[in-house]
Amino acid sequence: MDEWLIHLSGWIIQDGNYPDFTSGQRAEFAVEYWWADGPRDTTATKSQARLLDGAKYSVNARVICMQDEVAVVDIGLLVFHEEASPHRAEVGAVLEGQLALGVDPYFYFERLAKDPNLPDLVYTWEILRIEQDMTPWLQEGRLRVRDASMTRWVDIHATDARHEQAAVEYVLHCRLLGIPPKRESSSTTNWIARHR
């Protein structure tokens, strides 16, 4: 697959880790994943991902690296998860399940890229389209949650997370460019150096 849908939480921009993103721009970032319903062992031998909705995929994920606090899997794209894994698996094993993809908040480019045991994970992307979650909020006790009965995503030209007061969520429609992955991101390191 050349096109991927990748979730972006507004706080990642608000914390100063990236500038706002614009349709048509080239961006560099690693992709983190989190399991939505699994994972499970499988007899499948091939890595693959099939889009379900939003930034959620049904996958066969080959384990590339499994450490105490980080895992890297291949779903046709190398993606990582930083946290003690609830499901330990041997390198080379294939797991199936549903997972969601998100822009690396800072875990990889700030820390994990320094670990020589982890692969290069910063990919180069073209942002084809951006959607913003405009679903209304509900107050449930002390929590604010989105009203699932009124889900609404709107196409926008660029994120504007720095000017948003509330939690804001986006989905980036990204084309993977044919540039080998690396350990540094000009989308983060150069921007951070200029603005912090």
N, C-alpha and C positions, 0 to 999 in steps of 0.2 A: 504494500500500500504506500502511495506517495502522499495521500491526504489524511490528516489526523485531526480529530476534534479534541481540544485540550482545555480543561477548566482553568480559570484564573480568578482567584479571590482578590478582591480589591485591596485588602490589607497588605498584600505583598507589595503593591505599588505604594500604598500609603506609608509603609515602613521605610521606604526609600531604597528598596532592593532593585527596582527596575523603573525606568520612565514609563509613562503611558504608552500603550501600543496603538498603532494606526494600521488600517487596512492598506495592503500594498507594500508595507515595509519588510525589510529583512531583519530577522531577530535571531539571537543565539541563546538557547537555554536547554538545560537538562529537563527530563520529564520524570516526575515522581508518580507512583501508583499507590492505590490502596484497594484491598479486596472488598468488594461489595457483598459477596456471598460465599466465600470459599477460603482457601482453595481446596481442591480434591485431587488425589492421585488419578492418573489416566494412563491408558496404554498408548495414547497418541505419541507420535515421534516427531511431528513437525510443529514448529512455532507458528501461531497464526492469531489474528485478531479480527473480529467481526463487530462492526458498530451496532450497538443496540439503540441508544438514545443519548442525547446530551454528549457527555464525554465518557460514557460507560460502554465497555466492550465485553463481549464473550470471547475468552481467550484460551489457547493452549500456550502456556508460558514455560519455556525451557530455563531452568535455573543456571545462571552463569556464575553467580557468587552468592554464598550464604555465610554471613558472619553473625556474631552475636547481636549486633545492633543495626545491620544493614543487609539488604538482599538486592541483587540485580537479576532481572529476568529478561529474556528475549521473547517479544511478542511480534517480531518483525521489526522491532525497534527496541533498543536496550533501554529499560526503565528501572528506576530504583525505588526502594521503600526504606526509610530510616526509622527503625523501631524494632524492638525485639519481635521476631517473627512468631506468630502463633502457630505456624506450620513449618517445621524444619524439614528440609529436603536436601538430598545430595546434589552436588553439582552435576548437571547433565540430565537430571530428572525433569519430567514434563508434568506440569500441574494444569488443571482446568478450573474454570470458574468465571466469575464476572468481576472485572476491576474497572476503576475509574482512573483517568489520567489528569494530571495537573502540572502547571508550570512549577518548576523547582523554586520554592520560596527563597532559599539561600543555603540549604543543607549541603548540596553538592558543591556549588561554586565557591562557598566560603570555607568548607571543612573537608568534605569527603574526597574532593579532587586531589587532596594532598596524600591520600592513601594509595601507595603504589600497587596494592592488591586489587584495586577497583579499576574497571575499564574507563576509557574516555566516554563521557556521556553527554557532552554539550553538542547538540545538533544545530544546524543552520536551517532556518525556516523562512518561508515567505508567508506572511499573514494574508490570507485570501479574503477573510470575512470575520467580523466580530459581532457576536450577539450579547445583549445585556439582559439579565433576568429582571423583568418588570412585574413579576408576580407580587400582588399585594401582601402586606404583612398582617399577621394576626397576633394578638396578645393572648398567650396561654399561661396564666399565672404570672410568674416573673419572666418568662421567656417570650421572645418574639420569634415566630416561625412563619414561613411562607405558607400561604393558603393554597394547598395542592389542588383544590377544585378550580382555581383560577390561574393556572400556570400560563405565563405569557413571556415569550422571548422576543426582543426587538432588535433588528439589524441597526448597527451604529457604525459610523466611520472610524471612530477612535474611542478608546477608553478615556475616562476623565475621573479616575478614582481619587485623585488628590483633592478634588472639589466636592466629593460626595460626603455627606454627614453620616449616612447609615451604611450598614454592610452592603456591599455591592458585589455581584458575581457576574462573570463573563464566560463565554465559550469562544475560544479562538479556533477558527478553521484554518489549519496550517498545511502548507505543502512542504514536505521534506525535500530539501535541496541535496544534490549529489555531492556534498562536501563531507569528507570523513569527520566523524565526531572528534572532539578535543576536550581539554580539561578547563579551558578558560572561556569566558563569554565576554565579548565586547559590549553586549547589551547591558551587562551588569558592571563589570570592573571599570570601564571607561566612564560610564555614567556616574557611578558611585564616587569615583575619584574627583569628578568635576563638581558634584553637588553636596558632598558631606563636609 
